[in-house]
Amino acid sequence: MTAGGGGAVAAGACDACLRRAALVAALAGRLDVEWRRRDAASRVLALPDEELLAVGTKAVRVRYERFDAAVPRAVAARAGVVLVCRCSPAYPARLRALPDPPAVLHVLGDPGVLDVPDAVAIVGARRATPYGLDVSRALGRGLSRAGVPVVSGLALGIDAAAHDGALEGAARPVAVLAAAPDVPYPARHRRLHAAVAERGAVVSELPPGSSAFRWCFVARNRIVAALAQVVVIVEAAERSGSLTTADFAADLGCTVAAVPGRVTNRTAAGTNALIQSGAALVRDAGDVLDLLAEATGSPRRCAPARPPAPPDLAPELLALLAAVEEGRGALGELAADAEEARAVLAGLGELEFRGLIRRTFGGRYEPAAR
């Protein structure tokens, strides 16, 4: 297996780490109870094996004592999943800073892309607004085009938009799942899951065949935070699970940033509160690159500017294109009445024909890659 830089990566997993991973997977259903009792998944996952076994049944202990490492290795091989344990030199150094680093990473794709020193995490609400989706996609696109890997959870909403945008650039994306790495979750993201695995890596601390429980999503967030230097929250309600990623990032000493939103919008309550409490304010990929340069001490990389529009565009088409590039991609945001809407639709059709914009889910328009 080769890393993103072309060097060999000595991936693998020892028997002890595989046994620990199998134990966590076997207790997944029971750990939901422990998670609620202890208020944090990390406190549970930091327990030694003997204390975890006390949570399980006699059957779990018997399976633990009769554990055969050849079984999970065979299961992973059939699923095309690479195993990387804490004892392996291929294990990402930043994950070791966690109080409860996963015993084994189950990776679909290239494990070498996980240990990149300048990755950025973009996460947020599943029920995102069109504004949030546009911003997330633009951030993913801009960072990837600047050579910065994007880490997210492949979830509905902001996460998927970030990965979708990242695939338009050259950097290699990373998706962290709450369940089996080889099964798209949610299922509607099958193509996105395959594209991220092919270009970069899809990773989970749970082995193939595992299901996601409530605690798994919180636990997944600590891995997302640990793999990044900067964590950007695009949209989040006041009690959003996405905010746990910001908490983990702050505990790890990562830079936490957020995109501001309308004060009347519920999905902006969490992000606006983060900014009020000291998180960096992010408007575009350039702001994130500035934060990344400060965090890593490396020179600031420039987000590639969009090429100028064709010089033969009529003034009204130039104005319409500028509006779409500013995020006003819905007909209701571009036209005030029915008569103006007809003209706007004709203009949008012309811009789409020229390959300058594209129509997305829900009938919105966004700038096409140029």
C-alpha positions as CSV (number, residue, x, y, z in Angstrom):
1,M,0.0,0.0,0.0
2,T,1.4,3.4,-0.8
3,A,1.0,6.7,0.8
4,G,-0.2,9.9,-0.8
5,G,3.4,11.0,-1.2
6,G,4.4,7.8,-3.0
7,G,6.3,6.2,-0.2
8,A,5.6,2.8,1.2
9,V,3.4,2.5,4.3
10,A,3.9,-0.5,6.6
11,A,0.2,-1.0,7.4
12,G,-0.9,-3.9,9.5
13,A,-2.5,-4.8,12.8
14,C,-1.3,-7.0,15.7
15,D,-3.4,-9.6,17.4
16,A,-3.8,-7.6,20.6
17,C,-5.2,-4.6,18.8
18,L,-7.4,-6.7,16.6
19,R,-8.8,-8.3,19.8
20,R,-9.5,-4.9,21.3
21,A,-11.3,-3.7,18.1
22,A,-13.4,-6.9,18.1
23,L,-14.3,-6.4,21.7
24,V,-15.5,-2.8,21.1
25,A,-17.6,-4.0,18.1
26,A,-19.1,-6.9,20.2
27,L,-20.1,-4.4,22.9
28,A,-21.4,-1.7,20.5
29,G,-25.0,-2.1,21.6
30,R,-24.2,-2.1,25.3
31,L,-21.9,0.8,25.0
32,D,-24.8,3.1,24.2
33,V,-25.9,2.6,27.9
34,E,-22.4,3.2,29.2
35,W,-22.0,6.3,27.0
36,R,-25.1,7.9,28.5
37,R,-24.1,7.0,32.0
38,R,-20.6,8.5,31.7
39,D,-21.6,11.5,29.5
40,A,-18.8,11.0,27.0
41,A,-17.9,8.2,24.6
42,S,-14.2,8.8,25.1
43,R,-14.4,7.9,28.8
44,V,-15.8,4.5,27.9
45,L,-13.4,3.8,25.0
46,A,-10.5,4.6,27.3
47,L,-11.4,1.8,29.7
48,P,-9.0,-1.2,29.7
49,D,-10.2,-4.5,28.3
50,E,-11.1,-6.0,31.7
51,E,-13.4,-3.1,32.6
52,L,-15.1,-3.2,29.1
53,L,-15.6,-7.0,29.5
54,A,-17.5,-6.2,32.8
55,V,-20.1,-4.3,30.6
56,G,-20.7,-7.3,28.4
57,T,-22.3,-10.8,28.8
58,K,-20.6,-14.1,29.4
59,A,-20.8,-14.9,25.7
60,V,-18.8,-11.7,25.0
61,R,-16.1,-12.8,27.4
62,V,-16.0,-16.3,25.9
63,R,-15.5,-14.8,22.4
64,Y,-12.8,-12.6,23.8
65,E,-10.9,-15.5,25.3
66,R,-11.2,-17.6,22.2
67,F,-10.4,-14.7,19.8
68,D,-8.6,-15.8,16.6
69,A,-6.9,-12.8,14.8
70,A,-7.1,-14.7,11.5
71,V,-10.8,-14.1,11.4
72,P,-10.9,-10.3,11.3
73,R,-7.9,-10.3,9.0
74,A,-9.8,-12.5,6.5
75,V,-13.0,-10.4,6.8
76,A,-11.0,-7.3,6.1
77,A,-9.3,-8.8,3.2
78,R,-12.6,-9.9,1.6
79,A,-13.9,-6.3,2.0
80,G,-10.8,-4.8,0.6
81,V,-10.1,-3.0,3.9
82,V,-6.6,-2.3,5.1
83,L,-5.9,-2.7,8.8
84,V,-3.7,-0.2,10.7
85,C,-3.2,-0.6,14.5
86,R,-1.7,1.6,17.1
87,C,1.5,-0.5,17.0
88,S,2.0,0.2,13.3
89,P,4.3,2.9,12.0
90,A,1.5,3.7,9.5
91,Y,-0.8,4.8,12.4
92,P,-1.5,8.5,12.1
93,A,0.6,10.4,14.7
94,R,-2.1,12.9,15.5
95,L,-4.5,10.1,16.6
96,R,-2.0,9.2,19.3
97,A,-2.8,12.5,21.1
98,L,-6.3,11.2,21.9
99,P,-6.9,9.8,25.4
100,D,-8.6,6.8,23.7
101,P,-7.0,6.3,20.2
102,P,-8.7,3.6,18.2
103,A,-6.9,0.3,18.5
104,V,-7.4,-0.4,14.8
105,L,-8.2,1.8,11.9
106,H,-10.1,-0.1,9.2
107,V,-9.3,1.8,5.9
108,L,-11.0,1.5,2.5
109,G,-8.5,3.2,0.3
110,D,-5.0,4.4,1.0
111,P,-4.0,4.6,4.8
112,G,-1.1,6.9,3.8
113,V,-3.5,9.8,3.3
114,L,-4.5,9.8,7.0
115,D,-1.2,11.1,8.3
116,V,-1.2,14.4,6.5
117,P,0.0,17.3,8.6
118,D,-2.2,20.0,7.1
119,A,-5.7,18.5,6.7
120,V,-8.9,20.6,7.4
121,A,-12.1,19.1,8.8
122,I,-15.4,20.5,7.6
123,V,-18.5,19.4,9.4
124,G,-22.0,20.6,10.2
125,A,-25.7,20.0,10.2
126,R,-27.4,17.2,8.4
127,R,-30.5,19.3,7.8
128,A,-28.5,22.1,6.2
129,T,-29.8,25.1,4.5
130,P,-29.0,25.8,0.8
131,Y,-26.7,28.6,2.0
132,G,-24.8,26.1,4.2
133,L,-24.5,23.5,1.5
134,D,-23.2,26.1,-0.9
135,V,-20.6,27.4,1.6
136,S,-19.5,23.9,2.5
137,R,-19.1,22.8,-1.1
138,A,-17.1,26.0,-1.9
139,L,-14.9,25.5,1.1
140,G,-14.2,21.8,0.1
141,R,-13.5,22.8,-3.5
142,G,-11.2,25.8,-2.6
143,L,-9.2,23.9,-0.1
144,S,-8.7,20.8,-2.3
145,R,-7.7,23.0,-5.2
146,A,-5.1,24.6,-2.9
147,G,-3.8,21.1,-2.1
148,V,-5.3,20.8,1.3
149,P,-7.0,17.4,2.2
150,V,-10.6,17.7,3.5
151,V,-11.8,15.4,6.3
152,S,-15.4,14.9,7.1
153,G,-18.0,12.3,8.0
154,L,-19.8,11.7,4.7
155,A,-23.1,12.4,6.5
156,L,-26.1,14.1,5.0
157,G,-25.9,17.8,4.6
158,I,-22.7,19.8,5.3
159,D,-20.4,16.7,5.4
160,A,-21.4,15.4,2.0
161,A,-21.3,18.8,0.4
162,A,-17.7,19.3,1.7
163,H,-16.6,16.0,0.2
164,D,-18.5,16.7,-3.0
165,G,-16.6,20.0,-3.4
166,A,-13.3,18.4,-2.3
167,L,-13.5,15.9,-5.2
168,E,-13.3,18.8,-7.6
169,G,-9.7,19.5,-6.5
170,A,-6.5,17.6,-6.5
171,A,-6.1,16.9,-2.7
172,R,-7.1,13.5,-1.4
173,P,-10.2,13.5,0.8
174,V,-10.8,11.5,4.0
175,A,-14.1,10.3,5.2
176,V,-14.6,8.9,8.8
177,L,-17.6,6.7,9.3
178,A,-19.4,5.7,12.4
179,A,-19.9,2.1,11.3
180,A,-18.3,-0.3,8.8
181,P,-15.9,1.5,6.4
182,D,-16.9,-0.6,3.4
183,V,-20.7,0.1,3.6
184,P,-21.9,3.6,2.5
185,Y,-23.7,5.4,5.3
186,P,-26.2,6.8,4.5
187,A,-26.9,4.4,1.5
188,R,-27.8,7.3,-0.8
189,H,-24.1,8.3,-0.7
190,R,-23.0,5.2,-2.4
191,R,-21.3,7.0,-5.3
192,L,-19.7,9.6,-3.1
193,H,-18.4,6.9,-0.7
194,A,-16.8,5.1,-3.7
195,A,-15.3,8.3,-5.1
196,V,-13.7,9.2,-1.7
197,A,-12.4,5.7,-1.2
198,E,-10.9,5.7,-4.7
199,R,-9.3,9.1,-4.4
200,G,-8.4,9.1,-0.7
201,A,-9.6,7.0,2.2
202,V,-12.7,6.0,4.1
203,V,-11.9,5.0,7.6
204,S,-13.6,3.6,10.8
205,E,-12.5,2.2,14.1
206,L,-15.2,-0.5,13.7
207,P,-14.6,-3.5,11.4
208,P,-16.5,-4.5,8.3
209,G,-20.0,-5.8,9.2
210,S,-20.5,-3.3,12.1
211,S,-23.6,-1.3,12.6
212,A,-23.7,2.3,13.9
213,F,-25.1,3.1,17.3
214,R,-25.6,6.5,18.9
215,W,-22.2,6.6,20.6
216,C,-20.5,5.7,17.4
217,F,-21.2,9.2,15.9
218,V,-19.7,11.0,18.9
219,A,-16.7,8.7,18.8
220,R,-16.3,9.2,15.1
221,N,-16.1,13.0,15.7
222,R,-13.0,12.6,17.9
223,I,-11.2,10.9,15.0
224,V,-12.3,13.7,12.5
225,A,-11.0,16.3,14.9
226,A,-7.7,14.5,15.5
227,L,-6.9,14.1,11.8
228,A,-7.2,17.8,11.2
229,Q,-5.2,20.9,12.0
230,V,-8.2,23.2,11.6
231,V,-11.9,22.2,12.2
232,V,-14.5,24.3,10.5
233,I,-18.2,24.1,11.5
234,V,-20.4,25.4,8.7
235,E,-23.9,25.1,10.2
236,A,-25.0,23.7,13.6
237,A,-28.0,24.1,15.8
238,E,-27.4,25.1,19.5
239,R,-27.3,21.4,20.6
240,S,-26.0,19.9,17.4
241,G,-23.8,16.8,17.5
242,S,-21.4,18.6,15.2
243,L,-20.3,20.8,18.1
244,T,-18.8,17.8,19.8
245,T,-16.2,17.8,17.0
246,A,-15.3,21.4,17.9
247,D,-15.0,20.3,21.6
248,F,-12.7,17.5,20.7
249,A,-10.6,19.8,18.5
250,A,-10.3,22.4,21.2
251,D,-9.2,19.7,23.7
252,L,-6.5,18.6,21.2
253,G,-5.3,22.1,20.6
254,C,-6.6,22.3,17.0
255,T,-7.9,25.6,15.6
256,V,-11.7,25.8,15.7
257,A,-13.5,28.0,13.2
258,A,-17.1,28.5,12.2
259,V,-19.1,30.1,9.3
260,P,-21.5,32.8,10.5
261,G,-25.2,32.5,9.7
262,R,-28.4,34.5,10.1
263,V,-29.2,35.1,13.7
264,T,-32.8,34.1,13.0
265,N,-31.8,30.7,11.6
266,R,-31.8,27.8,14.0
267,T,-29.0,26.0,12.1
268,A,-26.7,29.0,12.7
269,A,-27.3,29.2,16.5
270,G,-24.4,26.8,17.3
271,T,-21.9,28.3,14.8
272,N,-22.7,31.9,15.8
273,A,-22.2,30.9,19.5
274,L,-18.8,29.4,18.7
275,I,-17.7,32.6,17.0
276,Q,-19.0,34.6,20.0
277,S,-16.9,32.4,22.3
278,G,-13.7,32.9,20.4
279,A,-13.8,30.6,17.4
280,A,-12.3,32.0,14.2
281,L,-14.8,33.4,11.7
282,V,-14.6,31.8,8.2
283,R,-16.0,33.4,5.1
284,D,-14.2,31.4,2.4
285,A,-11.3,29.0,1.7
286,G,-8.8,31.9,1.9
287,D,-9.7,32.4,5.6
288,V,-9.2,28.7,6.3
289,L,-5.8,28.8,4.5
290,D,-4.7,31.7,6.7
291,L,-5.7,29.7,9.8
292,L,-3.9,26.7,8.5
293,A,-0.7,28.7,7.9
294,E,-0.8,30.0,11.4
295,A,-1.4,26.6,12.9
296,T,1.4,24.8,11.0
297,G,3.8,27.7,10.6
298,S,4.0,27.1,6.9
299,P,3.6,29.7,4.2
300,R,0.1,30.6,3.3
301,R,-1.2,28.9,0.2
302,C,-3.5,30.8,-2.1
303,A,-6.9,29.5,-2.9
304,P,-7.0,29.5,-6.7
305,A,-9.0,32.3,-8.1
306,R,-11.9,31.6,-10.4
307,P,-11.0,32.2,-14.1
308,P,-12.7,35.4,-15.5
309,A,-16.0,35.0,-17.2
310,P,-15.9,34.9,-21.1
311,P,-15.5,38.5,-22.4
312,D,-18.5,38.1,-24.8
313,L,-21.1,37.7,-22.0
314,A,-23.8,40.4,-22.1
315,P,-23.9,42.7,-19.1
316,E,-27.1,41.1,-17.8
317,L,-25.5,37.6,-18.0
318,L,-22.4,38.8,-16.2
319,A,-24.6,40.2,-13.4
320,L,-26.5,37.0,-13.2
321,L,-23.3,34.9,-13.1
322,A,-22.0,37.1,-10.3
323,A,-25.2,36.6,-8.3
324,V,-24.9,32.8,-8.6
325,E,-21.2,33.0,-7.6
326,E,-22.2,34.9,-4.5
327,G,-24.5,32.1,-3.4
328,R,-27.9,33.4,-4.7
329,G,-28.7,30.2,-6.6
330,A,-32.4,30.0,-6.3
331,L,-34.9,31.6,-8.7
332,G,-36.6,33.3,-5.8
333,E,-33.3,35.0,-4.9
334,L,-32.7,36.2,-8.5
335,A,-36.1,37.5,-9.6
336,A,-38.7,39.7,-8.0
337,D,-41.7,38.9,-10.1
338,A,-43.0,36.5,-12.8
339,E,-41.8,38.6,-15.7
340,E,-38.3,39.0,-14.3
341,A,-38.3,35.2,-13.5
342,R,-38.8,34.4,-17.2
343,A,-35.8,36.5,-18.2
344,V,-33.7,35.1,-15.4
345,L,-34.5,31.5,-16.4
346,A,-33.5,32.3,-20.0
347,G,-30.2,33.7,-18.7
348,L,-29.6,30.7,-16.4
349,G,-30.2,28.4,-19.3
350,E,-27.6,30.3,-21.4
351,L,-25.0,30.3,-18.6
352,E,-25.6,26.5,-18.1
353,F,-25.2,25.9,-21.8
354,R,-21.9,27.7,-21.7
355,G,-20.8,25.5,-18.8
356,L,-20.5,28.4,-16.4
357,I,-23.1,27.2,-13.9
358,R,-24.8,24.0,-13.1
359,R,-28.2,23.0,-11.7
360,T,-28.0,21.1,-8.5
361,F,-30.5,19.2,-6.3
362,G,-33.6,21.2,-5.5
363,G,-33.3,23.3,-8.6
364,R,-30.6,25.6,-7.3
365,Y,-27.7,26.8,-9.4
366,E,-24.1,27.0,-8.5
367,P,-20.9,27.9,-10.3
368,A,-19.5,25.1,-12.4
369,A,-15.8,24.1,-12.1
370,R,-13.7,26.3,-14.4
